[in-house]
Amino acid sequence: MQLGNQLSLRVNRAFALLLVVLVISVPPVSSQSAIDEVHIQPRMMLPATNGTSTNGAMDPIAVSESGPKPMKVNVNLVLVPVTIMDGMNRLVQGLDRNSFQVLEGKTEQQIRYFSSEDAPVSMGIILDISGSMKSKLDRAREAVVRFINDANPDDEFFMVTFSDKPELVSDFTQNVEDIQGKLLYAAPKGRTALLDAIYMGIAKMRQAKHQRKALLIISDGGDNHSRYTEREIVSLVKEADVMIYGIGIYNHYFPTQEEMLGPELLRSISEVTGGTSFSIDDPNDLVDAAKSVGIMLRNQYLLGYRPAATKKDGKWHKIKIIFRRPKKLKLPGTFHVYARSGYYAAAE
């Protein structure tokens, strides 16, 4: 939810400027909102790294005329999308609310809302077009188109490409041809500003029309050209109500330190949001990996609860989802629960 404050001018009085502060948090069902400060402030300029001179600083990331603004909401109903996979990476379907237990901290919460419907998603595609993607870009294009074609007809999409810096190449659309056409002009070159691209994707999500929001990241390496740090972006996505899914294409041999850290970077950023990441070593597997992400998104359970002890303290509140294995379902082996790990409450 976005809060908008208007500037008013009164005759014979000085201009009054209200700073609209929006912070990313778990969206409420209620329309009432509270204002607080963001944990990550946009960084406008940063000198070049790795000893490369840029005669000053990098250009700011362009998302809108006013730049990315943080968003904050009042938490009345915490909504948690949940995916259950078995030990063979198969979706567990047909569950009801009695199959789940929700803990906030150590306190069990009453599940007041439950759904397993394929609700529409606002989706952002974050595509790496750095120089190292040259031999993989055709398969990446194919994976993106297949992913969109398999989506819910009511889903909407935007696309960000990145190399030395991120660029919004397609605004929100439901037309596959819009994004497919932009993909044809994607030319691999430059370095890898992955973290900056994630920042742009999260900022763009404030214009999403659906309550469910997700980012799909396709990249072949770690970050080596961003102004934002991993710590800053992890903090940012923890505040955002956006699931992140990553597909990393990695060689068995990592020529640089940042490429070696690439798989862990995608994993740490995605799992805190309730998403996950896939690591593959063959570009031909890109389409199947993207298909798997689409299946996970379309087969989620949505749990909602009102915190038993509501605290407007601006702090991180940990969430744990426990899967109660139904006796009537013969489910062998172990299971993995994909769900966001917590949320930031609004402050007084």
C-alpha positions in Angstrom: 0.0 0.0 0.0 1.3 3.4 -0.8 0.7 6.5 1.2 0.5 9.8 -0.7 0.8 13.2 0.9 0.0 16.4 -1.0 1.9 19.6 -0.9 -0.3 22.6 -0.2 0.5 26.3 -0.8 -1.2 29.0 1.2 -1.1 32.7 0.4 1.4 34.7 2.5 2.8 31.6 4.1 6.0 29.8 3.5 6.2 26.7 1.5 5.6 23.6 3.6 7.2 20.4 2.5 6.0 17.0 3.8 8.4 14.1 3.3 6.5 11.1 2.3 8.1 8.2 3.9 7.1 4.8 2.7 8.6 1.6 4.1 8.3 -1.9 2.6 6.6 -4.3 4.9 3.9 -7.0 5.0 0.8 -5.7 3.3 -2.4 -5.3 5.4 -5.9 -6.2 4.5 -7.0 -3.1 6.3 -6.8 0.3 4.5 -5.4 2.0 7.6 -1.6 2.7 7.4 1.1 4.0 9.6 4.2 6.0 8.7 7.8 5.1 9.6 11.3 5.3 8.2 12.9 2.9 5.8 15.9 0.8 6.9 17.7 1.3 3.5 18.0 4.7 2.1 18.7 5.1 -1.7 22.4 5.7 -2.4 22.7 8.3 -5.1 26.4 8.1 -6.0 29.3 5.8 -5.2 32.9 5.9 -6.5 34.0 3.1 -8.7 35.3 -0.1 -7.1 38.1 -2.6 -8.0 40.5 0.3 -8.7 38.5 1.5 -11.8 38.3 5.2 -12.2 35.1 6.8 -13.4 36.2 10.4 -13.0 33.6 11.0 -10.3 30.8 8.7 -9.6 28.2 6.4 -11.1 24.8 7.7 -12.3 21.9 7.2 -9.9 19.6 4.3 -10.5 16.6 5.6 -12.4 13.3 4.2 -11.3 11.0 7.2 -11.3 11.5 11.0 -11.4 11.7 11.1 -7.6 13.7 8.0 -7.2 12.8 4.9 -5.1 10.9 5.8 -1.9 10.5 3.5 1.1 7.0 2.3 2.0 5.5 1.5 5.4 2.3 0.0 6.4 0.4 -0.8 9.6 0.3 -4.6 10.2 -3.2 -5.8 11.0 -3.2 -9.1 9.1 0.2 -10.8 8.3 0.0 -12.7 5.1 2.5 -15.5 4.5 2.7 -17.4 1.1 3.9 -21.0 1.8 5.2 -23.7 -0.6 5.7 -27.3 0.6 8.0 -29.6 -1.3 8.9 -33.2 -0.6 12.3 -34.8 -0.6 12.1 -35.4 -4.3 11.3 -31.7 -5.0 7.6 -32.4 -5.7 4.9 -30.1 -4.6 2.7 -31.2 -1.8 -0.9 -30.3 -2.7 -4.4 -30.8 -1.2 -3.5 -29.4 2.3 -5.9 -27.4 4.5 -5.2 -24.9 7.4 -4.9 -27.7 9.9 -1.7 -28.8 8.1 0.1 -25.7 9.3 1.2 -24.1 12.5 2.3 -20.5 12.6 4.7 -19.1 15.2 5.7 -15.5 15.7 8.7 -15.6 17.9 7.7 -18.4 20.3 4.0 -17.6 20.3 1.6 -19.7 18.3 -0.8 -17.6 16.1 -4.3 -18.4 15.1 -4.6 -18.8 11.3 -7.5 -16.5 10.4 -7.1 -16.7 6.6 -6.3 -19.6 4.4 -6.3 -20.0 0.6 -4.8 -22.4 -1.9 -6.2 -20.7 -5.0 -4.0 -19.6 -7.9 -4.3 -15.9 -7.3 -2.7 -13.5 -9.8 0.9 -12.3 -9.3 2.7 -9.1 -10.1 6.0 -10.4 -11.5 9.3 -8.8 -12.2 11.9 -10.5 -14.5 15.5 -9.5 -13.6 17.7 -10.7 -16.5 21.5 -10.6 -16.6 22.9 -9.4 -19.9 26.5 -8.9 -18.9 29.3 -10.0 -21.2 29.5 -13.5 -19.7 25.9 -14.3 -20.7 26.7 -14.2 -24.4 26.6 -18.0 -24.9 23.6 -18.3 -22.6 21.3 -15.5 -23.6 19.3 -17.3 -26.2 18.3 -20.0 -23.7 17.6 -17.3 -21.1 15.2 -15.5 -23.6 13.4 -18.8 -24.2 13.1 -19.4 -20.5 11.5 -16.0 -19.9 9.0 -16.4 -22.7 8.1 -19.9 -21.5 7.7 -18.6 -17.9 5.3 -15.9 -19.0 3.3 -18.1 -21.3 2.7 -20.6 -18.5 1.6 -17.9 -16.0 -1.9 -17.1 -14.8 -3.7 -15.1 -17.5 -4.3 -12.3 -15.0 -0.6 -12.0 -14.0 1.3 -8.8 -14.9 5.0 -8.5 -15.7 7.8 -6.0 -16.0 11.4 -6.6 -17.0 14.7 -5.2 -15.9 17.9 -6.1 -17.6 21.3 -5.4 -16.1 25.0 -5.3 -16.9 27.0 -2.3 -15.8 23.8 -0.9 -14.4 20.1 -1.9 -14.4 17.6 -0.7 -16.9 13.8 -1.0 -16.9 13.1 -2.2 -20.4 9.5 -3.1 -20.1 6.9 -1.6 -17.8 4.1 -3.7 -16.2 2.2 -5.5 -19.0 0.0 -8.6 -19.5 1.1 -8.9 -23.1 3.8 -11.5 -23.7 4.8 -9.9 -27.0 5.8 -6.7 -25.2 8.5 -8.4 -23.2 9.4 -10.8 -26.0 10.1 -7.9 -28.3 12.3 -6.2 -25.7 14.3 -9.5 -25.3 15.3 -9.4 -29.0 17.3 -6.2 -28.4 19.1 -7.5 -25.3 22.8 -7.5 -26.2 25.3 -9.0 -23.8 28.1 -6.7 -22.6 29.7 -5.2 -19.5 29.9 -6.3 -15.9 27.3 -7.5 -13.4 25.3 -5.0 -11.2 23.0 -7.7 -9.8 22.3 -6.0 -6.5 21.4 -2.7 -8.1 19.0 -4.6 -10.4 17.3 -6.2 -7.4 16.9 -2.8 -5.8 15.3 -1.4 -8.9 12.9 -4.4 -9.0 11.8 -3.9 -5.4 11.2 -0.2 -6.1 9.2 -0.9 -9.2 6.9 -3.3 -7.2 5.3 -0.3 -5.5 3.3 0.1 -8.7 2.1 -3.5 -8.7 -1.7 -4.0 -8.8 -1.8 -7.5 -7.2 -1.2 -8.4 -3.6 1.1 -11.3 -4.5 4.4 -10.0 -5.8 7.6 -11.9 -6.9 10.9 -11.4 -8.7 12.5 -14.0 -11.0 16.3 -13.4 -11.3 18.3 -15.1 -14.1 22.1 -14.6 -13.8 25.4 -16.4 -14.4 27.6 -14.9 -11.7 28.0 -12.9 -8.6 27.9 -9.2 -8.3 30.9 -7.1 -9.4 29.6 -3.7 -10.2 26.8 -2.5 -7.8 26.7 0.4 -5.5 24.6 -1.5 -3.0 26.0 -4.2 -0.8 24.7 -7.6 -0.2 23.9 -6.7 3.4 21.9 -3.7 2.3 19.9 -5.7 -0.2 19.2 -8.5 2.2 17.8 -6.0 4.6 15.8 -4.4 1.9 14.1 -7.6 0.7 13.4 -8.6 4.3 11.3 -5.4 4.5 9.6 -6.0 1.1 6.5 -8.2 0.6 8.1 -9.6 -2.5 9.1 -13.3 -3.0 12.4 -13.7 -4.9 13.3 -16.7 -7.1 16.8 -17.1 -8.5 18.2 -19.2 -11.4 21.9 -19.2 -11.4 23.9 -20.6 -14.4 27.3 -21.5 -13.0 30.4 -23.3 -14.4 32.1 -25.9 -12.3 35.2 -23.6 -12.4 34.8 -20.1 -10.9 37.4 -17.7 -12.3 36.8 -14.9 -9.8 35.8 -14.6 -6.2 32.5 -12.9 -6.9 31.5 -15.7 -9.2 32.4 -18.2 -6.5 30.1 -16.4 -4.2 27.3 -16.1 -6.8 25.2 -19.2 -5.7 25.3 -18.3 -2.0 24.3 -14.7 -2.9 21.2 -15.7 -4.8 20.3 -18.3 -2.1 20.6 -15.9 0.8 18.5 -13.2 -0.9 15.8 -15.5 -2.2 15.2 -17.7 0.9 14.6 -14.9 3.3 11.6 -13.9 1.2 10.0 -17.3 1.0 11.4 -18.0 -2.4 14.3 -20.2 -3.5 17.1 -20.5 -6.0 18.2 -23.0 -8.5 21.8 -23.6 -9.5 22.4 -25.2 -12.9 25.5 -25.7 -15.0 23.8 -26.2 -18.4 22.0 -23.3 -20.2 19.7 -25.9 -21.7 18.2 -26.5 -18.3 17.1 -22.8 -18.0 13.6 -23.5 -19.4 13.0 -26.3 -17.0 14.1 -24.3 -14.0 11.9 -21.4 -15.0 9.0 -23.8 -15.4 9.6 -25.1 -11.9 9.4 -21.5 -10.5 6.1 -21.0 -12.3 4.7 -24.2 -10.8 5.8 -23.2 -7.3 4.1 -19.8 -7.7 0.9 -21.3 -8.9 0.7 -23.8 -6.1 1.1 -21.9 -2.9 -0.9 -21.8 0.3 -1.6 -18.3 1.7 -1.8 -18.1 5.5 -3.0 -15.0 7.3 -2.9 -14.2 11.0 -3.3 -11.2 13.3 -0.3 -11.0 15.7 -1.5 -12.1 19.2 0.7 -9.4 20.8 0.7 -6.5 18.3 3.8 -4.3 18.9 4.4 -1.2 16.8 8.1 -1.2 17.6 9.6 -1.0 14.1 11.5 -4.2 14.8 12.0 -7.5 12.9 9.4 -10.1 14.0 10.5 -13.7 13.2 7.9 -16.1 11.6 8.2 -19.9 11.6 5.8 -22.1 9.6 5.6 -25.7 10.9 4.2 -28.3 8.5 1.9 -30.8 10.3 2.0 -33.8 8.1 -1.6 -35.1 7.6 -2.1 -38.7 8.6 -4.6 -39.3 5.9 -2.1 -38.4 3.2 0.7 -41.0 2.5 3.6 -38.6 2.2 7.0 -40.4 2.4 10.4 -38.8 3.3 11.3 -35.3 4.4 9.8 -32.0 3.5 11.0 -28.4 2.9 8.9 -25.4 3.8 9.4 -22.2 1.8 8.0 -19.2 3.6 9.1 -15.7 4.5 11.2 -15.6 7.7 9.5 -12.5 9.2 8.4 -8.9 8.8 9.2 -5.4 10.1 6.4 -4.0 12.3 5.4 -0.4 11.9 6.7 2.0 14.6 4.6 4.3 16.8 
